[in-house]
């Protein structure tokens, strides 16, 4: 089997296969500067007030190879702890707080699923993984998946019938966690959509068994290194924005204030590298990821996927990617926009129809998790959609 580096097309004679991102004016990006001024103004309000939408956030938006907006606001670390009696964060003294910068990494949470999906489609493109193959063909010891005939496509489209999650964080050992995954049968009707963290977890095991490489190596060698995403990696990530003061009863584990270690309890129990969560990244790195997919899988001299396989990723129902979801894509939905959100406050949207992208990273769970308010994500994508129409 060729190495992942050999499988990536780095171009010939140093010739670029797709332009790299550059920072320029909205006009050069073909976007209405007035709409983007509104976007930045609205973005800055997200981190203000006694109970902001998020303590800190970073926004990157653009069109084609141009980044037209790159803004940071608020605090990467604002709170020392969460006070359950006051239902409020305990502020650090001003001199102890850490401001957000445009290069601050965030815990991506479920955006990790997109990288797992791309790693899987890379194997499909190489012919080493069958999209309609049964999981049991690769993991015969995963007896429940094998018995029920779960397929790779069903894992990628959340149509396996598996429940949303398992309490792996309550297991006493890796062996017990693995036994739970191996024995977990579908509880829903196969072919019916049920969003589940177990799908990318099983897909991770398929990829690792197939290639003999752990998921973090697959993502690094096959995606982040060739694209030059130097700030994207599985944790620990010491300089990342803080997340939750994770304590029971509102959390599933007693871990205290988290910074630079994965927020998701199951990913933490699995050592920080998991198919559904665990990656940390910056907004600019995610803009590179979006740009590569919008350019048919190429960025600079690197190609991580062929155009036909990018189309496979982004064609309904989508492989790992959510498609045309108005609740977080706003007015970019309805024309083929794709993306995902993360529980920690992260999101990305890319729109092939207008060649636009929006990345909004935030630590909305600092200092405590709460029901997500997706309006800011939808409003940011809507502003970019209107900027295209007004250009």
N, C-alpha and C positions, 0 to 999 in steps of 0.2 A: 504494500500500500504506500503511495507517495506521502511525504510529510505534508502537513497543512501549509507550510510555507511554499513548497513546490506546487501545491494545488492552486495557490493564489496567483493570479496573472498580474505581474508587476509591469506590464508594458514592454515595449521593445525599444532598445536604444535610448532608454531614459525618457521616451516621449510620454507626456501625460495622457492618460485615457479619459480623464474628466477633470475639470477645473477644481482647484482647492477653494475653500471658503476664504473670503476676504471681508474686511469691515469697510463699509462705504455708506453713502447717503441713501435715504429712502428713494430718492429720485432715480439713483443708479440701479436700485433694486426693482424699479417699476412699481413702487408703492407710494401711496398718498402720504406725504409727511404730516398732514393735519391729523389724519386718523392715528398715525403712530404717536404723535404728541399726546393725544387722548389716551392711548394705550399706556404710555409711560406714566402719565398722571394717575390713572386708575391703579396701575401696578403699585405705585408708591403708597397709596392709601392702605394696601393690604397689610402692611406691617406697622401701622400707626394705631394709637389709642390704647386704652387700658387692657382690652381684650382683642388683640388684632387677629385677623384671619390666620396669620402665621407670624412668629417672631422675626423670621428672616426669609428672604426669597431672592431668586435670581431669574431673570427673564432674558431669553434670546429669541429673536424672530427675524426672518428674512425671506428672500425669494431668490431662486437660482443659486449662484455661488456667492451671494452677497448677504452678509449679516447687517441688517439695518437697525436693529435694536439690541443692545447688550447692557443690561442694567442690574444693579444689586441694591437691596434695601433691607435695613433692619439688622438683626443679630443672629449670628450663628450659634452663640451661646448667650442666653439672657437670664435663665432661671437656675437657681441652686437646687430647687426641689418643687414638688407640688404639695399644696396644703389642702387636704380633702375637706376640712371643716369650712374653710373659706371658699372652696372650689376655685382656687386661683394659684398661679405660680408664685413662688417666693423669689423675688428679684435678687439677682446678684448686685453688689455695689457697682456703680458705673465703671470703675477702673478694672473690675474683674470680668466684665462682659467682653465678648469677642464679636466684632462686627462681621457681617457677611461681605464677601468680595465676589467679583464676577468669577473668580477661579476657586471658590469654595466648593468642595465636594459635598454631595448629599447622599443619604441612604436612598437608593432608587426603589427599594421594595419591589413591587410587582413589575416594574419596568424590566427587571431581570428576565422575566418570561420571554421578552422579545429577543434577547440574546440567545436564550436556549432554543427558541424557534429557529433563528437564523442558523445556529450550529447544526440543527437537525436537517434543515433544508440544504445545507452544504453537503451533508452526507447523501441526501436524496439526489442531488445533482451529480455526485460522483458515482452513483449507482450502488453504493454500499448499504443503503437503507431503502426499503420499500415503503412508500407512503401508505399503501393499503395492506402492508404486511401485518400479521398479528404480532402483538408484543411478545406472546409466548414463544415465537420463533427465535427471539433474541434472549428472552428471559424465561426459560422453562421453569425455573425455580420460583417465579412469581405466579404461584399456582392459581390464585383467583383471577388475575388478568388473563392467564392462559386458558383457564376453564371457560371463561365468559367470552373469549374471542375478541378482546379489546384490540383495536388496531392503532397504528401510529397516527393515522389521520384523525382518529377520534381523540387522541391525546392532544393533538395540535389545535383542534377545533372545540375542545371542551364538550364533546358529545359522547364521552365514554360512559356516563352514568355514575361516575365516582362522586362521592360526597365532597363538599368543599374543603374539608381538612380533617386531619387526625391529631389527637393530642400527643404528638411525638415528644413534646417538651416534658411530659410527665413520665416518660419511660426512664428506667434506671440504667440502660446501657444501649450502645449502638446495635447490639444483637437484637434487643427487644424492639427497637424502632424498625429495624429491617424486617423483622418477623411480622409486625403490624402491616407494613406496606405490602409484603408478599401475600398476606392473607386477606387483604381488603377487597371485597367484591363490589360491583356496581350496586347502587341502591336505587338509581333512576333508570329510565328507559333508554337503552343505547340509541344514539342518534338524536336524542333530545338535548338541547343546550343546558348545561349546568356548569357554571364557572367553578373550577376546582384547582386548588394548589397541588393536588395529588397528580394531576395530569403532567405538568412539567417535572415533577419529582420522578415519576416513572420514566418519562422521556430522558431525564438525566441518566438513569440507570441503563437505559437502552444504549445511549451514546457512549457511556463509559465502558460498557461490556463490548460494544462493537469496535471501538477504536483502541481500547487499552489505555486511554488517557483520561484523567479527571476533568470535570467540567471547567474548572478555572483555567486549565491549560488549553482546552479546546477554544474557549472564548478568547484568551489572550493570543494564541497563535493564529487562529482563524479569522478573528474580527478586529480586536482592538489594536494589536501590533501593526498589521498591514495598513490599517486606516490612520495610524498615528494618534490614536486615542490614549495618550500617555497618562491621563488622570482617571482612567476607568479600570477598576479592579475589584475583586472581592476583598473584604476586610481582613484584618483590621486596617482602618484608615484614620489615623490620629487627628488629622486636621479637619475632619468632616464637621458639618453642622450637627449640633446635639439633637437628640430626639426625646424620648420619654423618660420620666421618672417612673420606671417600670416596677410597680408593686401591686400585690393583690390587695383588694379584690378587683380593681379595675383592669389589671393586667393578668397574664397567665403565668407569670414567673416573678420572683423577687430578685431584681437585678440592679435597682437604683437608677440614677441618672445615666443615660446612655449617650456616649459620644464616640464615634469611630468604630463601634461594633454593631453588628446587624440588629435591627429593631425586632424583626419577625422572630417570634419565640421558637418556631419549628426550625427555621434556618439556623438560629443560634444553637439549638440542640444538635443539629447535624454538622456543627463545626464551622458554620459561616459560609459554606459553599453549597448552594442548593439551586435546583432548577427554577424555583418560584421566587426567590428573594436572596439577597446577599451582596449584590453589586453596589459600589459607590461610584459616582461620576460627577462631572461638572456639566453645566449647561452647554458650554462650547463643545465639549466632547460629544454630547448627545446631538448637537446640531450637525457635527460631522457624520454621525450615524444616519441621521435623517437625510442628509445631502447624498450620501452614498446610495441609499435606496431610491431617492428621487432620480439619481443619475443612472439607474439601471444596474446598480451593484458596484459601481466604480467610484474611486476617489483618488485624485492624483494618479500615481502610477500603479495603484493597487486595485484589484478587482476581487471582491469577496463572494460575489454571486453573479451568474449570468442574468441578463435581462428577463429571460423566460421564467427563471426561478424567483426573481423579485416579483414578477407578475403573479406567480403562484402564491407567494406570501400574502399579497395584497388584494387578491381577487376573492369576492365573497364565497364562503363565509370568513375567509382570512385564516392564516395559519399562525396562531399566537397573537396576531394583531386584532384589535377591535376596529370595526369598520363603520363609518357614518353614524357615530353615537353622539347625538345632539347634546346630551346631558353634559359632556365635557368638551365637545368640538364646536359647539355653537353653530355659527353660519358656515363654517367649513364643512359641516356634515351634509350629506345628501349628494355629494359629487364624487365620492370615492376616497374621501379622507380616511386615513388610518392612524392608529396610535394606541395609547394605553395610559392608564393612571396607576399611581402607586399609593398605598395606604398612608405613607409618611407625608404626602403632600406633593408628590411629583407627577408630572405629566409631559407627554410629547404628542404632537399632532403633525403629520405630514400630508400634504395634499398634492397628488400627482397632477390634478387638473390645472392647478395654478402654479405649480412648482414652488409652493410655500411651505414653511415649517415654523412651528412655535414650540418652544421648550420652556416650561415653568416649573422650577424646582423650589420647594418650600419645606420647612420643618413644622408642619401644622400640628404634629403630635408632641411638640415641646411646650409645656412639660408633661401633658397628659393626653392620651388618645381621646378623640371625640368624634361624633358623627361627621363625616366629610361634607363640606359645603363646596359643591363643584361649580358654583356660579362664577368665581373668578377665572377658573380654567376656561369655561365656555365663553366668557366675555372677552378674554384675551384672544382666543381663536376667532371670535366674531369681528373684533377690530381688524385683525389681519385680513379676513375675508373682505371687509368693507374697503380696506386700503387698496386691494387689488381692483375692485370695481371702480374706485375713484381715481385710479392712476391714469 
